[in-house]
Every structure is written in C-alpha cells, then in structure tokens.
Amino acid sequence: MKRIVESTEMTGFEAMLGEKVCLFCGVYIYTGVLSGVNDNYVELSDAKLVYETGELNSGEWKDAQQLPNPWRVMVQGIESWGKAKC
C-alpha cells in the first residue's frame, strides 16, 4: 500500500496523547483520554469499559461503565484503536 506521509516526531499512540481514544481488545472495548504510553502499556484517564456501543459514528456510548483512574491496557491485547466518538 502506498501512502502520502508527513514526517512528524510522534507516531502511533504517542501522536494521540491527550486525545479521547477507543481501544478494541480481544474481549472488551475501552475508552478514555490517552494519558500515558510505554512499550508494554497505554494508560487511560477518565476510562470506561464499553458494554454496548450504539452507533459507532455518532452520539454517546449506549452502555459504558466508569473504571478507576488511571486504567492501563496491555499494548499486545489491543486489536484496533482510534479516536473516540465521544
């Protein structure tokens, strides 16, 4: 696949620090503000465990429960991720 790429110093999770993200893992979906990153874990503040999404492109989560702060997720368990809808 060919892409147009702009050179920046931060890529991947580092580029999203401070942003609300959604992490799709093997069993669970996590959402929150990406507040920390290292080789093994990402750290979420204001983290929630999403039990039911509702429409993915708009609105609030249909059922999302607050988690204790901060919440850490193993990088190797993340299947996909991106900017959160809310």
PyMOL commands that set and color helices and strands:
alter all, ss='L'
color gray80, all
select helices_A, chain A and resi 12-16+75-77
alter helices_A, ss='H'
color red, helices_A
select strands_A, chain A and resi 20-25+29-37+41-52+63-66+71-74+78-83
alter strands_A, ss='S'
color yellow, strands_A
deselect
rebuild
show_as cartoon
